[in-house]
Amino acid sequence: MFEIIVRQNFSAAHQIEGYPGNCSELHGHNWRIELCIGVGELNELGMALDFKQAKKILREIIGKLDHTFLNDNPFCSGGNPTAERLAELIYIQAAGKIPEKVSINSVTVWESENAGVRYSK
């Protein structure tokens, strides 16, 4: 199994409603998203998946989030826009955009240099 890994950054604000601390206040992050795509076989060029294709998939998703207030963003509707929820929502979106014979292994969302969450099924 090969794993293609691409990263993309975006900036956005959020607040965690009901949180008993500072995160309940409006604040922002420079988020980093890591998309890991599993591929079982190489193509005729000896590639698992073109990095360009993987980057495009992630860029399309991140474009919906960049420079928004995540609490009001339809992408995040249905609950607090935590790093955990973002990881799951990005995973779901990416899974709907990948070619056949390819799978999403995981999505990692970093809300700071030292704090992140990984989602996989």
VODREN-485053 format. One record per residue: residue number from 1; residue in three letters; chain; x, y negated, z of N, C-alpha, C, O in turn. Coordinates in pm, whole numbers, plus 50000, padded with zeros to 5 digits. Layout:
% VODREN-485053
@i: NUM, aa: ALA, ch: A, nxx: X, nyy: Y, nzz: Z, caxx: X, cayy: Y, cazz: Z, cxx: X, cyy: Y, czz: Z, oxx: X, oyy: Y, ozz: Z;
...
% end
This chain:
% VODREN-485053
@i: 1, aa: MET, ch: A, nxx: 50085, nyy: 50118, nzz: 50000, caxx: 50000, cayy: 50000, cazz: 50000, cxx: 50089, cyy: 49877, czz: 50000, oxx: 50184, oyy: 49867, ozz: 50078;
@i: 2, aa: PHE, ch: A, nxx: 50057, nyy: 49784, nzz: 49913, caxx: 50125, cayy: 49655, cazz: 49909, cxx: 50035, cyy: 49552, czz: 49975, oxx: 49912, oyy: 49562, ozz: 49969;
@i: 3, aa: GLU, ch: A, nxx: 50096, nyy: 49453, nzz: 50036, caxx: 50019, cayy: 49346, cazz: 50097, cxx: 50069, cyy: 49213, czz: 50041, oxx: 50185, oyy: 49176, ozz: 50060;
@i: 4, aa: ILE, ch: A, nxx: 49982, nyy: 49143, nzz: 49974, caxx: 50011, cayy: 49011, cazz: 49921, cxx: 49970, cyy: 48910, czz: 50029, oxx: 49859, oyy: 48917, ozz: 50082;
@i: 5, aa: ILE, ch: A, nxx: 50060, nyy: 48818, nzz: 50060, caxx: 50033, cayy: 48720, cazz: 50165, cxx: 50049, cyy: 48580, czz: 50108, oxx: 50154, oyy: 48546, ozz: 50052;
@i: 6, aa: VAL, ch: A, nxx: 49944, nyy: 48499, nzz: 50123, caxx: 49951, cayy: 48359, cazz: 50082, cxx: 49903, cyy: 48272, czz: 50198, oxx: 49822, oyy: 48314, ozz: 50280;
@i: 7, aa: ARG, ch: A, nxx: 49955, nyy: 48151, nzz: 50202, caxx: 49919, cayy: 48057, cazz: 50308, cxx: 49874, cyy: 47926, czz: 50246, oxx: 49917, oyy: 47887, ozz: 50137;
@i: 8, aa: GLN, ch: A, nxx: 49786, nyy: 47860, nzz: 50317, caxx: 49735, cayy: 47728, cazz: 50275, cxx: 49705, cyy: 47647, czz: 50400, oxx: 49661, oyy: 47703, ozz: 50501;
@i: 9, aa: ASN, ch: A, nxx: 49728, nyy: 47519, nzz: 50395, caxx: 49701, cayy: 47430, cazz: 50507, cxx: 49585, cyy: 47337, czz: 50473, oxx: 49562, oyy: 47305, ozz: 50357;
@i: 10, aa: PHE, ch: A, nxx: 49514, nyy: 47294, nzz: 50576, caxx: 49414, cayy: 47190, cazz: 50560, cxx: 49398, cyy: 47117, czz: 50692, oxx: 49436, oyy: 47169, ozz: 50798;
@i: 11, aa: SER, ch: A, nxx: 49343, nyy: 46998, nzz: 50686, caxx: 49318, cayy: 46918, cazz: 50806, cxx: 49168, cyy: 46903, czz: 50823, oxx: 49096, oyy: 46877, ozz: 50726;
@i: 12, aa: ALA, ch: A, nxx: 49122, nyy: 46919, nzz: 50946, caxx: 48979, cayy: 46904, cazz: 50974, cxx: 48960, cyy: 46883, czz: 51124, oxx: 49043, oyy: 46920, ozz: 51206;
@i: 13, aa: ALA, ch: A, nxx: 48847, nyy: 46821, nzz: 51156, caxx: 48810, cayy: 46797, cazz: 51295, cxx: 48699, cyy: 46893, czz: 51336, oxx: 48625, oyy: 46945, ozz: 51253;
@i: 14, aa: HIS, ch: A, nxx: 48689, nyy: 46914, nzz: 51466, caxx: 48579, cayy: 46993, cazz: 51522, cxx: 48567, cyy: 46964, czz: 51670, oxx: 48650, oyy: 46894, ozz: 51728;
@i: 15, aa: GLN, ch: A, nxx: 48464, nyy: 47015, nzz: 51729, caxx: 48451, cayy: 47017, cazz: 51874, cxx: 48378, cyy: 47144, czz: 51911, oxx: 48293, oyy: 47192, ozz: 51836;
@i: 16, aa: ILE, ch: A, nxx: 48410, nyy: 47197, nzz: 52026, caxx: 48350, cayy: 47322, cazz: 52071, cxx: 48242, cyy: 47285, czz: 52172, oxx: 48270, oyy: 47260, ozz: 52290;
@i: 17, aa: GLU, ch: A, nxx: 48119, nyy: 47282, nzz: 52124, caxx: 48007, cayy: 47242, cazz: 52209, cxx: 47986, cyy: 47345, czz: 52320, oxx: 47984, oyy: 47465, ozz: 52296;
@i: 18, aa: GLY, ch: A, nxx: 47971, nyy: 47294, nzz: 52443, caxx: 47952, cayy: 47381, cazz: 52558, cxx: 48080, cyy: 47426, czz: 52625, oxx: 48075, oyy: 47488, ozz: 52731;
@i: 19, aa: TYR, ch: A, nxx: 48195, nyy: 47396, nzz: 52566, caxx: 48322, cayy: 47436, cazz: 52625, cxx: 48351, cyy: 47351, czz: 52748, oxx: 48336, oyy: 47229, ozz: 52742;
@i: 20, aa: PRO, ch: A, nxx: 48393, nyy: 47411, nzz: 52860, caxx: 48414, cayy: 47335, cazz: 52984, cxx: 48554, cyy: 47273, czz: 52991, oxx: 48629, oyy: 47300, ozz: 53085;
@i: 21, aa: GLY, ch: A, nxx: 48589, nyy: 47192, nzz: 52892, caxx: 48721, cayy: 47130, cazz: 52891, cxx: 48736, cyy: 47036, czz: 52774, oxx: 48637, oyy: 47000, ozz: 52710;
@i: 22, aa: ASN, ch: A, nxx: 48858, nyy: 46996, nzz: 52747, caxx: 48887, cayy: 46896, cazz: 52644, cxx: 48841, cyy: 46936, czz: 52504, oxx: 48811, oyy: 46849, ozz: 52423;
@i: 23, aa: CYS, ch: A, nxx: 48835, nyy: 47063, nzz: 52475, caxx: 48796, cayy: 47107, cazz: 52340, cxx: 48650, cyy: 47077, czz: 52308, oxx: 48608, oyy: 47090, ozz: 52194;
@i: 24, aa: SER, ch: A, nxx: 48573, nyy: 47035, nzz: 52410, caxx: 48435, cayy: 46994, cazz: 52383, cxx: 48430, cyy: 46855, czz: 52321, oxx: 48327, oyy: 46813, ozz: 52269;
@i: 25, aa: GLU, ch: A, nxx: 48542, nyy: 46783, nzz: 52327, caxx: 48552, cayy: 46649, cazz: 52266, cxx: 48596, cyy: 46663, czz: 52121, oxx: 48661, oyy: 46759, ozz: 52082;
@i: 26, aa: LEU, ch: A, nxx: 48558, nyy: 46563, nzz: 52042, caxx: 48600, cayy: 46559, cazz: 51901, cxx: 48753, cyy: 46554, czz: 51894, oxx: 48816, oyy: 46470, ozz: 51957;
@i: 27, aa: HIS, ch: A, nxx: 48810, nyy: 46645, nzz: 51817, caxx: 48955, cayy: 46648, cazz: 51795, cxx: 48983, cyy: 46717, czz: 51662, oxx: 48894, oyy: 46779, ozz: 51604;
@i: 28, aa: GLY, ch: A, nxx: 49104, nyy: 46708, nzz: 51615, caxx: 49138, cayy: 46768, cazz: 51487, cxx: 49261, cyy: 46855, czz: 51494, oxx: 49337, oyy: 46853, ozz: 51591;
@i: 29, aa: HIS, ch: A, nxx: 49278, nyy: 46933, nzz: 51388, caxx: 49394, cayy: 47021, cazz: 51376, cxx: 49444, cyy: 47015, czz: 51232, oxx: 49370, oyy: 46984, ozz: 51139;
@i: 30, aa: ASN, ch: A, nxx: 49571, nyy: 47045, nzz: 51217, caxx: 49627, cayy: 47078, cazz: 51087, cxx: 49630, cyy: 47231, czz: 51083, oxx: 49726, oyy: 47295, ozz: 51127;
@i: 31, aa: TRP, ch: A, nxx: 49523, nyy: 47286, nzz: 51030, caxx: 49502, cayy: 47431, cazz: 51029, cxx: 49594, cyy: 47496, czz: 50925, oxx: 49623, oyy: 47437, ozz: 50821;
@i: 32, aa: ARG, ch: A, nxx: 49638, nyy: 47617, nzz: 50954, caxx: 49711, cayy: 47698, cazz: 50856, cxx: 49637, cyy: 47830, czz: 50843, oxx: 49609, oyy: 47896, ozz: 50942;
@i: 33, aa: ILE, ch: A, nxx: 49607, nyy: 47867, nzz: 50721, caxx: 49534, cayy: 47991, cazz: 50693, cxx: 49627, cyy: 48086, czz: 50620, oxx: 49696, oyy: 48048, ozz: 50525;
@i: 34, aa: GLU, ch: A, nxx: 49628, nyy: 48210, nzz: 50665, caxx: 49707, cayy: 48315, cazz: 50600, cxx: 49612, cyy: 48423, czz: 50554, oxx: 49539, oyy: 48482, ozz: 50634;
@i: 35, aa: LEU, ch: A, nxx: 49612, nyy: 48449, nzz: 50424, caxx: 49528, cayy: 48552, cazz: 50363, cxx: 49616, cyy: 48669, czz: 50323, oxx: 49712, oyy: 48652, ozz: 50248;
@i: 36, aa: CYS, ch: A, nxx: 49583, nyy: 48789, nzz: 50372, caxx: 49657, cayy: 48911, cazz: 50342, cxx: 49568, cyy: 49003, czz: 50260, oxx: 49462, oyy: 49045, ozz: 50304;
@i: 37, aa: ILE, ch: A, nxx: 49613, nyy: 49034, nzz: 50140, caxx: 49536, cayy: 49112, cazz: 50044, cxx: 49607, cyy: 49245, czz: 50020, oxx: 49726, oyy: 49247, ozz: 49988;
@i: 38, aa: GLY, ch: A, nxx: 49535, nyy: 49356, nzz: 50037, caxx: 49591, cayy: 49489, cazz: 50017, cxx: 49568, cyy: 49539, czz: 49876, oxx: 49459, oyy: 49528, ozz: 49821;
@i: 39, aa: VAL, ch: A, nxx: 49674, nyy: 49594, nzz: 49819, caxx: 49668, cayy: 49648, cazz: 49683, cxx: 49739, cyy: 49783, czz: 49683, oxx: 49852, oyy: 49794, ozz: 49730;
@i: 40, aa: GLY, ch: A, nxx: 49672, nyy: 49885, nzz: 49629, caxx: 49728, cayy: 50019, cazz: 49630, cxx: 49824, cyy: 50051, czz: 49518, oxx: 49912, oyy: 50135, ozz: 49534;
@i: 41, aa: GLU, ch: A, nxx: 49809, nyy: 49984, nzz: 49404, caxx: 49891, cayy: 50018, cazz: 49287, cxx: 49945, cyy: 49893, czz: 49221, oxx: 49885, oyy: 49786, ozz: 49228;
@i: 42, aa: LEU, ch: A, nxx: 50059, nyy: 49909, nzz: 49157, caxx: 50115, cayy: 49799, cazz: 49078, cxx: 50056, cyy: 49801, czz: 48938, oxx: 50020, oyy: 49907, ozz: 48886;
@i: 43, aa: ASN, ch: A, nxx: 50045, nyy: 49683, nzz: 48879, caxx: 49995, cayy: 49676, cazz: 48741, cxx: 50108, cyy: 49705, czz: 48643, oxx: 50219, oyy: 49738, ozz: 48685;
@i: 44, aa: GLU, ch: A, nxx: 50081, nyy: 49691, nzz: 48513, caxx: 50179, cayy: 49724, cazz: 48410, cxx: 50302, cyy: 49632, czz: 48415, oxx: 50406, oyy: 49665, ozz: 48358;
@i: 45, aa: LEU, ch: A, nxx: 50290, nyy: 49517, nzz: 48483, caxx: 50404, cayy: 49426, cazz: 48498, cxx: 50485, cyy: 49455, czz: 48624, oxx: 50587, oyy: 49391, ozz: 48649;
@i: 46, aa: GLY, ch: A, nxx: 50439, nyy: 49552, nzz: 48702, caxx: 50506, cayy: 49584, cazz: 48828, cxx: 50465, cyy: 49493, czz: 48942, oxx: 50538, oyy: 49479, ozz: 49041;
@i: 47, aa: MET, ch: A, nxx: 50348, nyy: 49431, nzz: 48928, caxx: 50297, cayy: 49340, cazz: 49031, cxx: 50174, cyy: 49400, czz: 49095, oxx: 50096, oyy: 49470, ozz: 49030;
@i: 48, aa: ALA, ch: A, nxx: 50156, nyy: 49374, nzz: 49225, caxx: 50036, cayy: 49418, cazz: 49295, cxx: 49921, cyy: 49324, czz: 49261, oxx: 49813, oyy: 49369, ozz: 49223;
@i: 49, aa: LEU, ch: A, nxx: 49943, nyy: 49195, nzz: 49275, caxx: 49846, cayy: 49091, cazz: 49242, cxx: 49924, cyy: 48963, czz: 49223, oxx: 50012, oyy: 48931, ozz: 49303;
@i: 50, aa: ASP, ch: A, nxx: 49894, nyy: 48891, nzz: 49119, caxx: 49965, cayy: 48766, cazz: 49092, cxx: 49943, cyy: 48669, czz: 49207, oxx: 49830, oyy: 48643, ozz: 49246;
@i: 51, aa: PHE, ch: A, nxx: 50052, nyy: 48616, nzz: 49262, caxx: 50041, cayy: 48518, cazz: 49370, cxx: 49952, cyy: 48401, czz: 49330, oxx: 49879, oyy: 48347, ozz: 49412;
@i: 52, aa: LYS, ch: A, nxx: 49959, nyy: 48365, nzz: 49203, caxx: 49878, cayy: 48253, cazz: 49153, cxx: 49729, cyy: 48280, czz: 49174, oxx: 49654, oyy: 48190, ozz: 49212;
@i: 53, aa: GLN, ch: A, nxx: 49687, nyy: 48402, nzz: 49149, caxx: 49547, cayy: 48440, cazz: 49167, cxx: 49508, cyy: 48438, czz: 49314, oxx: 49401, oyy: 48389, ozz: 49349;
@i: 54, aa: ALA, ch: A, nxx: 49594, nyy: 48490, nzz: 49400, caxx: 49566, cayy: 48491, cazz: 49543, cxx: 49560, cyy: 48349, czz: 49599, oxx: 49472, oyy: 48318, ozz: 49679;
@i: 55, aa: LYS, ch: A, nxx: 49652, nyy: 48262, nzz: 49556, caxx: 49652, cayy: 48122, cazz: 49601, cxx: 49526, cyy: 48050, czz: 49556, oxx: 49470, oyy: 47970, ozz: 49631;
@i: 56, aa: LYS, ch: A, nxx: 49481, nyy: 48079, nzz: 49435, caxx: 49360, cayy: 48014, cazz: 49382, cxx: 49238, cyy: 48052, czz: 49467, oxx: 49156, oyy: 47966, ozz: 49498;
@i: 57, aa: ILE, ch: A, nxx: 49226, nyy: 48178, nzz: 49503, caxx: 49115, cayy: 48224, cazz: 49586, cxx: 49114, cyy: 48148, czz: 49718, oxx: 49010, oyy: 48096, ozz: 49760;
@i: 58, aa: LEU, ch: A, nxx: 49229, nyy: 48141, nzz: 49783, caxx: 49236, cayy: 48073, cazz: 49912, cxx: 49213, cyy: 47923, czz: 49897, oxx: 49145, oyy: 47862, ozz: 49980;
@i: 59, aa: ARG, ch: A, nxx: 49270, nyy: 47862, nzz: 49793, caxx: 49253, cayy: 47718, cazz: 49770, cxx: 49106, cyy: 47681, czz: 49750, oxx: 49062, oyy: 47577, ozz: 49800;
@i: 60, aa: GLU, ch: A, nxx: 49030, nyy: 47763, nzz: 49678, caxx: 48887, cayy: 47737, cazz: 49657, cxx: 48810, cyy: 47736, czz: 49789, oxx: 48720, oyy: 47655, ozz: 49809;
@i: 61, aa: ILE, ch: A, nxx: 48845, nyy: 47826, nzz: 49878, caxx: 48777, cayy: 47833, cazz: 50007, cxx: 48817, cyy: 47714, czz: 50094, oxx: 48732, oyy: 47648, ozz: 50153;
@i: 62, aa: ILE, ch: A, nxx: 48946, nyy: 47686, nzz: 50101, caxx: 48998, cayy: 47578, cazz: 50185, cxx: 48945, cyy: 47443, czz: 50137, oxx: 48925, oyy: 47352, ozz: 50218;
@i: 63, aa: GLY, ch: A, nxx: 48922, nyy: 47430, nzz: 50008, caxx: 48869, cayy: 47305, cazz: 49954, cxx: 48735, cyy: 47267, czz: 50015, oxx: 48699, oyy: 47149, ozz: 50017;
@i: 64, aa: LYS, ch: A, nxx: 48659, nyy: 47364, nzz: 50063, caxx: 48530, cayy: 47337, cazz: 50126, cxx: 48546, cyy: 47286, czz: 50270, oxx: 48451, oyy: 47234, ozz: 50328;
@i: 65, aa: LEU, ch: A, nxx: 48665, nyy: 47301, nzz: 50326, caxx: 48689, cayy: 47269, cazz: 50467, cxx: 48776, cyy: 47146, czz: 50488, oxx: 48763, oyy: 47077, ozz: 50589;
@i: 66, aa: ASP, ch: A, nxx: 48863, nyy: 47118, nzz: 50393, caxx: 48964, cayy: 47014, cazz: 50408, cxx: 48902, cyy: 46877, czz: 50430, oxx: 48811, oyy: 46836, ozz: 50358;
@i: 67, aa: HIS, ch: A, nxx: 48952, nyy: 46807, nzz: 50531, caxx: 48910, cayy: 46672, cazz: 50566, cxx: 48759, cyy: 46662, czz: 50590, oxx: 48694, oyy: 46569, ozz: 50542;
@i: 68, aa: THR, ch: A, nxx: 48706, nyy: 46758, nzz: 50664, caxx: 48565, cayy: 46754, cazz: 50703, cxx: 48555, cyy: 46765, czz: 50855, oxx: 48650, oyy: 46801, ozz: 50924;
@i: 69, aa: PHE, ch: A, nxx: 48436, nyy: 46732, nzz: 50904, caxx: 48401, cayy: 46758, cazz: 51043, cxx: 48334, cyy: 46894, czz: 51041, oxx: 48219, oyy: 46906, ozz: 50998;
@i: 70, aa: LEU, ch: A, nxx: 48403, nyy: 46996, nzz: 51087, caxx: 48358, cayy: 47134, cazz: 51071, cxx: 48222, cyy: 47161, czz: 51134, oxx: 48148, oyy: 47246, ozz: 51085;
@i: 71, aa: ASN, ch: A, nxx: 48189, nyy: 47091, nzz: 51241, caxx: 48059, cayy: 47112, cazz: 51305, cxx: 47944, cyy: 47077, czz: 51212, oxx: 47836, oyy: 47135, ozz: 51224;
@i: 72, aa: ASP, ch: A, nxx: 47965, nyy: 46984, nzz: 51119, caxx: 47862, cayy: 46944, cazz: 51023, cxx: 47877, cyy: 47009, czz: 50887, oxx: 47796, oyy: 46986, ozz: 50797;
@i: 73, aa: ASN, ch: A, nxx: 47980, nyy: 47089, nzz: 50871, caxx: 48008, cayy: 47152, cazz: 50741, cxx: 47920, cyy: 47275, czz: 50723, oxx: 47920, oyy: 47363, ozz: 50809;
@i: 74, aa: PRO, ch: A, nxx: 47844, nyy: 47282, nzz: 50613, caxx: 47756, cayy: 47399, cazz: 50589, cxx: 47831, cyy: 47532, czz: 50589, oxx: 47773, oyy: 47636, ozz: 50622;
@i: 75, aa: PHE, ch: A, nxx: 47957, nyy: 47531, nzz: 50554, caxx: 48039, cayy: 47653, cazz: 50554, cxx: 48041, cyy: 47716, czz: 50693, oxx: 48047, oyy: 47839, ozz: 50706;
@i: 76, aa: CYS, ch: A, nxx: 48035, nyy: 47633, nzz: 50797, caxx: 48048, cayy: 47679, cazz: 50935, cxx: 47916, cyy: 47683, czz: 51010, oxx: 47916, oyy: 47696, ozz: 51133;
@i: 77, aa: SER, ch: A, nxx: 47806, nyy: 47672, nzz: 50941, caxx: 47677, cayy: 47666, cazz: 51010, cxx: 47650, cyy: 47794, czz: 51089, oxx: 47695, oyy: 47902, ozz: 51052;
@i: 78, aa: GLY, ch: A, nxx: 47577, nyy: 47780, nzz: 51197, caxx: 47537, cayy: 47896, cazz: 51275, cxx: 47613, cyy: 47916, czz: 51404, oxx: 47592, oyy: 48015, ozz: 51473;
@i: 79, aa: GLY, ch: A, nxx: 47702, nyy: 47823, nzz: 51438, caxx: 47775, cayy: 47837, cazz: 51563, cxx: 47893, cyy: 47743, czz: 51569, oxx: 47920, oyy: 47670, ozz: 51474;
@i: 80, aa: ASN, ch: A, nxx: 47961, nyy: 47744, nzz: 51680, caxx: 48079, cayy: 47660, cazz: 51695, cxx: 48187, cyy: 47699, czz: 51594, oxx: 48212, oyy: 47817, ozz: 51573;
@i: 81, aa: PRO, ch: A, nxx: 48251, nyy: 47601, nzz: 51532, caxx: 48357, cayy: 47630, cazz: 51436, cxx: 48491, cyy: 47657, czz: 51505, oxx: 48585, oyy: 47580, ozz: 51493;
@i: 82, aa: THR, ch: A, nxx: 48496, nyy: 47767, nzz: 51576, caxx: 48618, cayy: 47810, cazz: 51643, cxx: 48715, cyy: 47872, czz: 51541, oxx: 48675, oyy: 47904, ozz: 51429;
@i: 83, aa: ALA, ch: A, nxx: 48838, nyy: 47888, nzz: 51580, caxx: 48935, cayy: 47956, cazz: 51494, cxx: 48887, cyy: 48097, czz: 51461, oxx: 48906, oyy: 48146, ozz: 51350;
@i: 84, aa: GLU, ch: A, nxx: 48824, nyy: 48163, nzz: 51559, caxx: 48774, cayy: 48299, cazz: 51538, cxx: 48667, cyy: 48302, czz: 51429, oxx: 48671, oyy: 48387, ozz: 51339;
@i: 85, aa: ARG, ch: A, nxx: 48572, nyy: 48209, nzz: 51438, caxx: 48465, cayy: 48205, cazz: 51337, cxx: 48519, cyy: 48169, czz: 51200, oxx: 48477, oyy: 48226, ozz: 51100;
@i: 86, aa: LEU, ch: A, nxx: 48613, nyy: 48074, nzz: 51195, caxx: 48673, cayy: 48037, cazz: 51066, cxx: 48741, cyy: 48158, czz: 51003, oxx: 48727, oyy: 48180, ozz: 50882;
@i: 87, aa: ALA, ch: A, nxx: 48815, nyy: 48234, nzz: 51082, caxx: 48883, cayy: 48352, cazz: 51028, cxx: 48783, cyy: 48450, czz: 50967, oxx: 48806, oyy: 48503, ozz: 50858;
@i: 88, aa: GLU, ch: A, nxx: 48673, nyy: 48475, nzz: 51037, caxx: 48573, cayy: 48568, cazz: 50985, cxx: 48504, cyy: 48512, czz: 50860, oxx: 48485, oyy: 48584, ozz: 50763;
@i: 89, aa: LEU, ch: A, nxx: 48468, nyy: 48384, nzz: 50863, caxx: 48399, cayy: 48324, cazz: 50747, cxx: 48489, cyy: 48320, czz: 50624, oxx: 48443, oyy: 48347, ozz: 50513;
@i: 90, aa: ILE, ch: A, nxx: 48616, nyy: 48288, nzz: 50643, caxx: 48710, cayy: 48287, cazz: 50530, cxx: 48730, cyy: 48428, czz: 50477, oxx: 48738, oyy: 48448, ozz: 50356;
@i: 91, aa: TYR, ch: A, nxx: 48737, nyy: 48527, nzz: 50565, caxx: 48749, cayy: 48666, cazz: 50524, cxx: 48632, cyy: 48705, czz: 50434, oxx: 48651, oyy: 48763, ozz: 50327;
@i: 92, aa: ILE, ch: A, nxx: 48512, nyy: 48673, nzz: 50478, caxx: 48391, cayy: 48707, cazz: 50402, cxx: 48392, cyy: 48640, czz: 50265, oxx: 48362, oyy: 48704, ozz: 50164;
@i: 93, aa: GLN, ch: A, nxx: 48426, nyy: 48512, nzz: 50262, caxx: 48431, cayy: 48439, cazz: 50135, cxx: 48536, cyy: 48499, czz: 50041, oxx: 48510, oyy: 48519, ozz: 49923;
@i: 94, aa: ALA, ch: A, nxx: 48654, nyy: 48527, nzz: 50095, caxx: 48762, cayy: 48583, cazz: 50012, cxx: 48726, cyy: 48721, czz: 49959, oxx: 48758, oyy: 48753, ozz: 49845;
@i: 95, aa: ALA, ch: A, nxx: 48659, nyy: 48801, nzz: 50041, caxx: 48620, cayy: 48936, cazz: 49997, cxx: 48528, cyy: 48932, czz: 49876, oxx: 48527, oyy: 49024, ozz: 49795;
@i: 96, aa: GLY, ch: A, nxx: 48449, nyy: 48825, nzz: 49863, caxx: 48359, cayy: 48811, cazz: 49749, cxx: 48426, cyy: 48759, czz: 49624, oxx: 48362, oyy: 48752, ozz: 49519;
@i: 97, aa: LYS, ch: A, nxx: 48555, nyy: 48722, nzz: 49632, caxx: 48624, cayy: 48663, cazz: 49519, cxx: 48737, cyy: 48749, czz: 49463, oxx: 48795, oyy: 48715, ozz: 49360;
@i: 98, aa: ILE, ch: A, nxx: 48769, nyy: 48858, nzz: 49529, caxx: 48885, cayy: 48937, cazz: 49487, cxx: 48847, cyy: 49037, czz: 49378, oxx: 48731, oyy: 49079, ozz: 49368;
@i: 99, aa: PRO, ch: A, nxx: 48945, nyy: 49076, nzz: 49296, caxx: 48917, cayy: 49175, cazz: 49191, cxx: 48896, cyy: 49315, czz: 49248, oxx: 48926, oyy: 49342, ozz: 49364;
@i: 100, aa: GLU, ch: A, nxx: 48844, nyy: 49403, nzz: 49165, caxx: 48828, cayy: 49543, cazz: 49205, cxx: 48964, cyy: 49603, czz: 49237, oxx: 49067, oyy: 49554, ozz: 49190;
@i: 101, aa: LYS, ch: A, nxx: 48964, nyy: 49709, nzz: 49315, caxx: 49084, cayy: 49782, cazz: 49357, cxx: 49176, cyy: 49699, czz: 49446, oxx: 49293, oyy: 49732, ozz: 49464;
@i: 102, aa: VAL, ch: A, nxx: 49121, nyy: 49591, nzz: 49502, caxx: 49196, cayy: 49504, cazz: 49591, cxx: 49108, cyy: 49485, czz: 49714, oxx: 48986, oyy: 49482, ozz: 49703;
@i: 103, aa: SER, ch: A, nxx: 49170, nyy: 49472, nzz: 49831, caxx: 49092, cayy: 49451, cazz: 49953, cxx: 49154, cyy: 49340, czz: 50037, oxx: 49274, oyy: 49314, ozz: 50028;
@i: 104, aa: ILE, ch: A, nxx: 49071, nyy: 49277, nzz: 50116, caxx: 49123, cayy: 49180, cazz: 50212, cxx: 49165, cyy: 49259, czz: 50337, oxx: 49082, oyy: 49326, ozz: 50398;
@i: 105, aa: ASN, ch: A, nxx: 49289, nyy: 49251, nzz: 50373, caxx: 49337, cayy: 49319, cazz: 50494, cxx: 49309, cyy: 49234, czz: 50617, oxx: 49262, oyy: 49286, ozz: 50719;
@i: 106, aa: SER, ch: A, nxx: 49338, nyy: 49104, nzz: 50608, caxx: 49316, cayy: 49017, cazz: 50723, cxx: 49322, cyy: 48871, czz: 50682, oxx: 49373, oyy: 48835, ozz: 50576;
@i: 107, aa: VAL, ch: A, nxx: 49267, nyy: 48788, nzz: 50769, caxx: 49280, cayy: 48643, cazz: 50759, cxx: 49327, cyy: 48595, czz: 50895, oxx: 49270, oyy: 48630, ozz: 50998;
@i: 108, aa: THR, ch: A, nxx: 49432, nyy: 48514, nzz: 50895, caxx: 49483, cayy: 48455, cazz: 51018, cxx: 49462, cyy: 48305, czz: 51010, oxx: 49496, oyy: 48241, ozz: 50911;
@i: 109, aa: VAL, ch: A, nxx: 49406, nyy: 48250, nzz: 51116, caxx: 49382, cayy: 48107, cazz: 51126, cxx: 49467, cyy: 48054, czz: 51241, oxx: 49452, oyy: 48096, ozz: 51356;
@i: 110, aa: TRP, ch: A, nxx: 49558, nyy: 47962, nzz: 51208, caxx: 49641, cayy: 47896, cazz: 51309, cxx: 49586, cyy: 47756, czz: 51329, oxx: 49576, oyy: 47679, ozz: 51234;
@i: 111, aa: GLU, ch: A, nxx: 49550, nyy: 47722, nzz: 51454, caxx: 49505, cayy: 47585, cazz: 51480, cxx: 49618, cyy: 47500, czz: 51536, oxx: 49603, oyy: 47379, ozz: 51551;
@i: 112, aa: SER, ch: A, nxx: 49730, nyy: 47563, nzz: 51567, caxx: 49852, cayy: 47492, cazz: 51604, cxx: 49968, cyy: 47585, czz: 51570, oxx: 49948, oyy: 47699, ozz: 51526;
@i: 113, aa: GLU, ch: A, nxx: 50087, nyy: 47536, nzz: 51589, caxx: 50205, cayy: 47617, cazz: 51559, cxx: 50213, cyy: 47742, czz: 51645, oxx: 50271, oyy: 47843, ozz: 51604;
@i: 114, aa: ASN, ch: A, nxx: 50154, nyy: 47736, nzz: 51765, caxx: 50168, cayy: 47845, cazz: 51860, cxx: 50039, cyy: 47916, czz: 51897, oxx: 50038, oyy: 48000, ozz: 51987;
@i: 115, aa: ALA, ch: A, nxx: 49929, nyy: 47884, nzz: 51830, caxx: 49801, cayy: 47946, cazz: 51867, cxx: 49720, cyy: 47978, czz: 51741, oxx: 49686, oyy: 47890, ozz: 51662;
@i: 116, aa: GLY, ch: A, nxx: 49690, nyy: 48105, nzz: 51725, caxx: 49612, cayy: 48148, cazz: 51610, cxx: 49534, cyy: 48274, czz: 51640, oxx: 49549, oyy: 48335, ozz: 51746;
@i: 117, aa: VAL, ch: A, nxx: 49451, nyy: 48312, nzz: 51544, caxx: 49369, cayy: 48432, cazz: 51557, cxx: 49369, cyy: 48506, czz: 51424, oxx: 49367, oyy: 48443, ozz: 51318;
@i: 118, aa: ARG, ch: A, nxx: 49371, nyy: 48638, nzz: 51429, caxx: 49366, cayy: 48721, cazz: 51308, cxx: 49236, cyy: 48800, czz: 51308, oxx: 49197, oyy: 48858, ozz: 51409;
@i: 119, aa: TYR, ch: A, nxx: 49169, nyy: 48801, nzz: 51191, caxx: 49046, cayy: 48878, cazz: 51175, cxx: 49069, cyy: 48983, czz: 51067, oxx: 49124, oyy: 48954, ozz: 50961;
@i: 120, aa: SER, ch: A, nxx: 49026, nyy: 49105, nzz: 51095, caxx: 49029, cayy: 49213, cazz: 50994, cxx: 48913, cyy: 49306, czz: 51023, oxx: 48859, oyy: 49306, ozz: 51134;
@i: 121, aa: LYS, ch: A, nxx: 48876, nyy: 49384, nzz: 50925, caxx: 48769, cayy: 49484, cazz: 50944, cxx: 48830, cyy: 49621, czz: 50951, oxx: 48758, oyy: 49720, ozz: 50967;
% end
